[in-house]
Structures are given as structure tokens and as C-alpha cells.
Amino acid sequence: MSARDRLIVGLDIPTIAEAEAMVSTLGDSVSFYKIGHQLAFIGGLELARDLAKEGKKVFLDMKLLDIDNTVAKGVEAIAGMGMTMLTLHAYPKAMRAAVEAAKGSGLCLLGVTVLTSMDAADLTEAGYAHSPQELVRIRAAQAREAGMGGIVCSAEESAIVREIVGSDMAIVTPGIRPKGADAGDQKRVVTPYDALKAGSTHLVVARPIVKAAEPKLAAEAILQEMSEAL
């Protein structure tokens, strides 16, 4: 894969009109977009369908988690939209239901291990006895056993996850910040170069591109940094 195939721009933008304008601004520089909760509930699902029809790849970041049947029906519906990737929390029963529902669709299911905004103190507060690294290991192994297409994790855990899941599964990494960029609300961040070197296959970048004065130039600079790592 080229750097362009690996860069996923997060459309973490408040309105559909602004998201559409951003896609237009980025043009052919970007071929892969993430749509999450912010846009999904104000027309983002329709935008996702439109992007797919235009030949763009779409990562629908819904982080599904529910009873088995509800997860399965949701996955079936999303697969029918032509999406490329979908996230769900890496709970074993949910993952098994999702994998069964996605069979034959080409939809890559990604297990969310530990959110990159969470550190050890956050996990303790939430009732987990494991460190972020320990929980990532556990959930990565469970995702592999369930037959998931990939894992979402911090680049800090990419090398560990690669050892666990082998060479075939995708490792999608959010919390990416180019050198000198503000970390924002992310607590486990890394540069594009270091993330790819650590074993990540795809990088999710939002603010450093969509909040930049020149988004296309920002995206091209990140693509250049990624190319140096490949």
C-alpha cells in the first residue's frame, strides 16, 4: 500500500457542508475518510454513502457494542452501505457476532482495544484492573481469535499488537500528530513516521489536517512523512 492508501482523514467537523467542503479542498490528495459520531447523526451516514459512490474509502467509526443480534443487524446494514472499515469495541461476543454478519461483504471489522484518550488512571477509574498495555494485549488476542479484520490501538502498542495478531490483520492508529503539533485531548500520541515503523498499517489524522490553515498542504506533508517510513 502507498501512503495515500494508509492515510485516513477524520472528518471531525461540525456540519455536513463543512465536511463536504473539506473533501473538495483535499481533492485527490486523500482517498480515505473517517466519519464518526459528530457527523453521523446530522447526515453523516448519507455523506458516507455518497463518498463511497464517488470511489472514496470510508471508515465508519461507530464503536458498536450491544447484544449479539443488534450488533449483527447493524453490521449487515453498514456492510450494505459500501463501507470499507467499521469499528466495534473489542468484546468477544460482539466481535463474533459482527464477524458472522460481515461474511462475504468485504467490510473490514476493527476491534477498539483501549481508547487513545485513556491512560492507566482512566482505566482504574472505569473499573479495569489492567494497564492500557495489558488490556490491549488481551483484546488483540480476542480479536484475532474472533476473526476480526484489524485492531484500533495507539502506536505505542502497535509493535506488541503485531506480535499477537500476526502479519495479516490491519492495525489502525488514531492519536497521530506530526512533529510539533499539539496533542489536544489525546494522551498517547505519536508521529506518522514512528507509527508506521512501529507496525501500524493505517493512520487516522483529523485536527492536524482539518484544522490547518492549508489542509491540503498539511495532508501532503503528512503523506511525505509517511512515505519516508515505507
FIMIFI-646675 format. One record per atom (N, C-alpha, C): x, z, y. Coordinates in steps of 0.001 Angstrom, whole numbers, padded with zeros to 6 digits, always signed. Layout:
% FIMIFI-646675
XZY
...
% end
This chain:
% FIMIFI-646675
+000833+000000-001204
+000000+000000+000000
+000864+000000+001248
+000397-000697+002260
+001076-000692+003553
+000664+000545+004338
+001357+000802+005440
+000991+001917+006313
-000443+001764+006795
-000845+000554+007109
-002204+000303+007610
-003252+000688+006574
-002959+000495+005297
-003898+000868+004237
-003989+002374+004061
-002953+003071+004530
-002866+004514+004313
-003347+005348+005496
-003456+004741+006668
-003874+005476+007862
-005397+005489+007965
-005978+006676+008012
-007418+006853+008181
-007647+007517+009534
-008315+006820+010429
-008584+007375+011756
-009896+008137+011726
-009825+009401+012076
-011013+010237+012106
-011821+009996+013371
-013041+009513+013209
-013915+009284+014364
-014621+010585+014740
-013813+011552+015151
-014335+012849+015585
-014677+012743+017065
-015781+012074+017316
-016192+011632+018641
-017671+011996+018816
-018090+012412+020014
-019441+012972+020184
-020613+012005+020139
-020399+010710+020360
-021531+009779+020349
-021196+008516+019564
-022246+007856+019081
-022071+006607+018349
-021477+005542+019259
-021957+005487+020502
-021449+004472+021441
-019947+004617+021633
-019476+005859+021765
-018032+006089+021946
-017265+005749+020671
-017861+006030+019528
-017207+005698+018257
-017082+004187+018096
-018151+003476+018418
-018110+002017+018333
-017083+001438+019300
-016999+002025+020480
-016015+001565+021458
-014594+001822+020962
-014388+002959+020286
-013060+003277+019755
-012665+002281+018676
-013603+001951+017781
-013323+000963+016735
-012951-000371+017369
-013665-000749+018409
-013365-002002+019105
-011993-001957+019757
-011667-000820+020370
-010367-000667+021022
-009219-000773+020024
-009386-000163+018871
-008318-000157+017866
-008180-001510+017174
-009256-002264+017137
-009193-003626+016611
-008618-003719+015213
-007750-004704+015008
-007167-004939+013689
-006042-003973+013347
-005653-003132+014296
-004584-002160+014020
-005011-001163+012953
-006315-000881+012893
-006839+000144+011978
-007912-000476+011091
-007832-000184+009797
-008801-000746+008849
-009593+000318+008102
-009295+001591+008368
-009853+002688+007577
-010295+003797+008533
-011555+004236+008395
-012100+005258+009296
-012742+006398+008518
-012661+007570+009094
-013347+008750+008547
-014527+009099+009441
-015673+009315+008809
-016851+009805+009518
-017241+011140+008899
-017325+012155+009747
-017661+013496+009287
-018967+013986+009865
-019125+015306+009863
-020388+015904+010273
-020754+015611+011722
-019766+015561+012593
-020072+015384+014012
-020889+014117+014266
-020495+013015+013630
-021211+011756+013817
-022345+011548+012821
-022212+012116+011637
-023147+011792+010558
-024598+012036+010944
-024835+013098+011695
-026209+013498+011966
-026773+012926+013266
-026020+012029+013890
-026527+011373+015105
-026439+009847+014965
-026463+009391+013729
-026409+007946+013494
-025132+007482+012826
-024285+008413+012441
-023006+008048+011849
-023110+007400+010483
-024160+007707+009740
-024319+007084+008430
-024632+005597+008577
-025422+005262+009585
-025680+003847+009865
-024401+003150+010322
-023609+003848+011146
-022329+003292+011574
-021422+003067+010366
-021428+004007+009435
-020609+003863+008225
-020994+002609+007454
-022301+002377+007312
-022768+001168+006624
-022307-000087+007363
-022415-000050+008685
-022029-001218+009484
-020538-001508+009342
-019723-000455+009390
-018272-000639+009252
-017936-001241+007888
-018606-000751+006853
-018357-001284+005508
-018736-002763+005433
-019845-003127+006061
-020276-004524+006066
-019278-005413+006807
-018588-004828+007803
-017592-005577+008578
-016237-005655+007876
-016149-005066+006686
-014909-005132+005926
-013975-003962+006133
-014416-002967+006888
-013610-001771+007070
-013818-000829+005881
-012836-000004+005625
-012980+001048+004630
-013486+002306+005332
-014347+003038+004641
-014922+004245+005250
-014771+005431+004302
-014224+006482+004851
-014081+007775+004184
-015188+008663+004750
-016200+008943+003917
-017307+009787+004350
-016958+011238+003997
-016676+012011+005018
-016182+013377+004830
-017346+014363+004905
-018103+014443+003812
-019302+015272+003778
-019083+016631+003111
-017997+016762+002370
-017680+018034+001701
-018892+018591+000959
-019419+017794+000053
-020619+018172-000675
-020375+019400-001551
-021373+020254-001645
-021373+021365-002599
-022805+021854-002737
-023336+021745-003965
-024714+022145-004219
-024891+022220-005731
-026127+022391-006172
-026365+022377-007610
-026062+020981-008149
-025798+020912-009434
-025298+019673-010039
-026165+018462-009730
-027478+018580-009918
-028359+017437-009746
-028363+016950-008300
-028332+017881-007358
-028336+017498-005948
-027048+016776-005578
-025914+017278-006074
-024641+016607-005830
-024665+015205-006433
-025139+015093-007650
-025167+013795-008329
-026022+012782-007574
-027202+013190-007131
-028081+012269-006410
-027462+011859-005075
-026795+012810-004420
-026118+012474-003171
-025000+011471-003382
-024209+011665-004427
-023107+010752-004731
-023636+009362-005063
-024701+009291-005827
-025292+007982-006158
-025714+007236-004891
-026336+007956-003965
-026791+007330-002726
-025617+006853-001879
-024584+007666-001791
-023415+007319-000978
-022652+006151-001597
-022559+006129-002909
-021907+005001-003579
-022620+003700-003248
-023943+003769-003130
-024712+002577-002809
-024527+002082-001391
-023908+002908-000535
-023657+002530+000861
-022383+001710+001021
-021591+001605-000046
-020346+000850+000047
-019183+001635+000600
-019256+002966+000484
-018171+003800+000995
-016941+003716+000082
-015778+003984+000660
-014527+003942-000095
-014141+005300-000641
-014324+006343+000175
-013974+007706-000225
-015077+008672+000172
-015202+009756-000594
-016167+010818-000322
-015557+012151-000719
-015746+013145+000130
-015240+014477-000204
-016337+015384-000746
-015908+016264-001647
-016732+017405-002040
-015806+018580-002282
-016320+019775-002125
-015498+020949-002376
-015135+020994-003856
-013899+021376-004133
-013351+021255-005488
-013790+022405-006399
-015095+022502-006599
-015661+023436-007562
-015921+022661-008850
-015507+023182-009994
-015546+022394-011234
-016893+021759-011568
-017983+022524-011515
-019288+021957-011888
-019692+020830-010947
-019478+021030-009662
-019830+019986-008687
-019009+018733-008917
-017722+018899-009204
-016862+017734-009432
-017275+016976-010674
-017592+017676-011737
-018006+016986-012973
-019299+016197-012747
-020234+016782-012022
-021487+016085-011737
-021246+014850-010881
-020365+014979-009895
-020068+013860-008998
-019379+012722-009732
-018426+013048-010581
-017697+012020-011332
-018652+011228-012223
-019546+011902-012889
-020518+011227-013750
-021413+010302-012925
-021824+010775-011740
-022721+009988-010891
-022036+008767-010284
-020728+008862-010070
-019992+007781-009396
-019459+006724-010353
-019617+006916-011649
-019057+005978-012626
-019496+004538-012346
-018503+003640-012334
-018773+002229-012151
-018961+001784-010715
-018875+002700-009768
-019159+002344-008374
-017929+001977-007560
-016755+002431-007975
-015554+002202-007187
-015350+003228-006088
-016274+004187-005963
-016149+005243-004960
-015082+006236-005391
-014124+006493-004515
-013052+007459-004799
-013515+008841-004350
-013669+009739-005304
-014101+011102-005015
-012893+011991-004770
-012939+012719-003662
-011824+013577-003265
-012244+015043-003305
-011453+015851-003988
-011710+017278-004030
-011012+017986-002877
-011780+018732-002088
-011210+019520-000990
-010727+020842-001581
-009442+021080-001483
-008856+022283-002069
-009017+023467-001116
-008192+023512-000082
-008272+024564+000942
-008212+023884+002298
-009169+024153+003165
-009194+023529+004483
-007906+023812+005241
-007395+022799+005948
-006125+022965+006652
-006236+023887+007863
-007449+024285+008216
-007620+025259+009294
-007542+026695+008783
-007360+026853+007460
-007363+028183+006857
-005967+028586+006393
-005630+029852+006677
-004374+030410+006177
-004698+031573+005244
-003672+032313+004837
-003864+033386+003857
-004850+034438+004356
-004775+034784+005634
-005679+035794+006191
-007127+035317+006148
-007338+034034+006405
-008693+033481+006364
-009258+033532+004948
-008437+033222+003962
-008903+033259+002573
-009229+034689+002149
-008412+035640+002570
-008689+037044+002260
-010016+037465+002864
-010237+037085+004113
-011492+037415+004787
-012692+036815+004061
-012509+035629+003466
-013589+034946+002766
-013788+035457+001337
-012944+036390+000903
-013124+036993-000407
-012269+036427-001517
-011322+035553-001177
-010437+034984-002188
-009205+035866-002373
-008786+036005-003632
-007613+036824-003928
-006330+036006-003958
-006445+034693-003821
-005289+033815-003929
-004750+033422-002551
-003466+033079-002514
-002887+032482-001313
-003365+031039-001235
-003221+030387-000056
-003607+028972+000015
-002924+028115-001046
-001634+028352-001256
-000881+027552-002218
-001395+027758-003644
-001710+029009-003990
-002210+029300-005335
-003580+028660-005563
-004447+028747-004568
-005781+028176-004714
-005721+026650-004776
-004813+026059-004015
-004626+024612-004083
-004208+024201-005494
-003288+024924-006086
-002844+024604-007448
-004010+024649-008436
-004788+025707-008355
-005915+025877-009276
-006905+024728-009127
-007270+024422-007877
-008297+023406-007644
-007779+022000-007925
-006504+021764-007715
-005936+020457-008044
-006007+020209-009543
-005670+021213-010329
-005736+021072-011786
-007181+020853-012236
-008111+021551-011626
-009520+021384-011987
-010033+019995-011603
-009567+019477-010474
-009963+018133-010048
-009434+017080-011019
-008199+017255-011447
-007622+016318-012431
-008424+016346-013724
-008747+017542-014182
-009488+017674-015444
-010894+017092-015333
-011483+017147-014141
-012842+016620-013939
-012865+015102-013817
-011698+014482-013586
-011635+013037-013448
-011824+012539-012032
-011527+013394-011066
-011662+013008-009659
-010635+011944-009280
-010930+011216-008177
-010019+010162-007736
-008872+010655-006891
-009026+011837-006322
-007957+012344-005473
-008235+013748-004979
-007326+014192-004139
-007328+015559-003607
-007152+015490-002094
-007812+016389-001395
-007517+016594+000022
-006744+017903+000134
-005558+017841+000715
-004775+019058+000894
-003791+018869+002030
-003261+019974+002517
-002218+019927+003525
-000969+019298+002938
-000190+018643+003794
+001070+018059+003332
+002033+019121+002837
+001840+020353+003277
+002682+021448+002781
+002513+021624+001280
+001345+021233+000763
+001076+021370-000669
+001163+020048-001425
+001463+018946-000725
+001428+017625-001362
+002370+017514-002555
+003585+018009-002400
+004557+017899-003491
+004100+018683-004709
+003549+019875-004479
+003045+020705-005573
+001880+020004-006264
+000957+019473-005443
-000220+018802-005992
+000184+017568-006794
+001163+016813-006299
+001596+015615-007017
+002105+015982-008400
+002820+017074-008522
+003310+017511-009835
+002151+017823-010773
+001077+018369-010210
-000069+018779-011026
-000939+017603-011428
-001215+016697-010485
-002198+015631-010752
-001582+014353-011291
-000260+014219-011220
+000375+013008-011703
+000411+011922-010644
+000738+010708-011061
+001001+009633-010106
-000217+008815-009717
-001327+008948-010436
-002455+008044-010219
-003445+008499-009157
-003567+009794-008928
-004575+010297-008006
-004115+010203-006553
-005066+009927-005670
-004772+009896-004233
-004579+011319-003709
-003705+011466-002733
-003564+012726-002004
-003784+012414-000536
-004914+012890-000019
-005317+012607+001352
-005043+013847+002200
-004317+013645+003286
-003836+014769+004080
-004339+014734+005514
-005154+015719+005883
-005520+015893+007294
-004490+016780+007983
-004757+017177+009221
-003824+018042+009933
-002530+017331+010270
-002592+016020+010464
-001399+015236+010781
-001211+015201+012295
-000016+015523+012723
+000297+015489+014141
+001660+014821+014335
+001734+013756+015141
+003041+013151+015435
+003951+014171+016108
+005221+013886+016101
+006186+014799+016725
+005801+015078+018177
+005782+016370+018529
+005487+016759+019901
+004026+016933+020222
+003116+016613+019265
+001679+016717+019524
+001198+018152+019356
+000132+018495+020053
-000470+019816+019968
-001158+019974+018614
-001017+021144+017986
-001606+021391+016671
-003114+021589+016732
-003662+021903+017908
-005105+022130+018025
-005539+023306+017168
-006651+023155+016400
-007146+024258+015578
-006615+024213+014157
-005673+023339+013894
-005070+023255+012565
-003930+024264+012448
-003844+024932+011292
-002812+025946+011091
-001698+025465+010168
-001939+024384+009421
-000929+023853+008512
-000804+022375+008809
+000072+022034+009765
+000211+020655+010222
+001585+020103+009863
+001699+018763+009885
+002954+018112+009535
+002956+016723+010160
+004125+016123+010290
+004222+014789+010886
+003868+013718+009851
+003503+012518+010314
+003192+011429+009373
+004342+011137+008421
+005552+011075+008951
+006729+010775+008134
+006880+011802+007015
+006839+013073+007391
+007058+014139+006408
+005929+014193+005379
+004703+013894+005806
+003573+013927+004876
+003732+012887+003773
+004116+011671+004149
+004293+010627+003146
+005473+010937+002233
+006527+011463+002800
+007686+011823+001991
+007356+012941+001005
+006403+013785+001370
+006032+014906+000509
+005127+014485-000639
+004575+013256-000569
+003748+012779-001668
+002334+012398-001303
+001951+012551-000043
+000612+012132+000375
+000499+010611+000291
-000695+010125-000055
-000917+008676-000108
-001670+008170+001112
-002526+009016+001693
-003320+008644+002861
-003264+009778+003888
-003232+009400+005162
-003159+010389+006240
-004371+010250+007142
-005008+011375+007441
-006151+011384+008355
-005669+011853+009721
-005849+010996+010706
-005423+011313+012071
-006604+011090+013003
-006937+012104+013770
-008064+011974+014704
-007584+012141+016133
-007476+013373+016595
-007187+013628+018010
-005970+012904+018573
-004855+012865+017851
-003694+012171+018426
-003945+010696+018726
-004987+010122+018110
-005344+008726+018396
-006560+008653+019311
-007668+009273+018915
-008917+009082+019668
-008907+009782+021023
-008020+010772+021207
-007920+011454+022497
-006750+010942+023334
-006028+009974+022821
-004864+009441+023540
-005302+008574+024712
-004455+008510+025728
-004741+007646+026884
-004803+006184+026454
-003961+005823+025488
-003926+004464+024942
-004057+004559+023421
-005295+004646+022900
-005482+004868+021461
-004792+003855+020558
-004843+002577+020932
-004231+001555+020079
-002720+001734+020017
-002104+002037+021151
-000655+002278+021160
-000309+003512+020347
-001155+004537+020433
-000923+005756+019660
-001006+005467+018170
-002010+004674+017777
-002155+004321+016367
-000961+003509+015881
-000522+002556+016694
+000608+001714+016297
+001897+002518+016191
+002056+003533+017052
+003239+004383+016974
+003229+005197+015679
+002049+005681+015297
+001931+006442+014049
+002172+005522+012847
+001653+004314+012909
+001894+003342+011832
+003382+003039+011678
+004082+002967+012801
+005518+002729+012759
+006235+003895+012087
+005834+005114+012460
+006450+006300+011844
+006155+006339+010344
+004948+005949+009971
+004598+005918+008545
+005410+004853+007819
+005587+003705+008444
+006341+002622+007799
+007772+003043+007498
+008329+003871+008363
+009700+004343+008162
+009824+005235+006935
+008703+005810+006516
+008723+006705+005354
+008482+005974+004048
+008008+004725+004126
+007641+003986+002907
+008805+003182+002342
% end
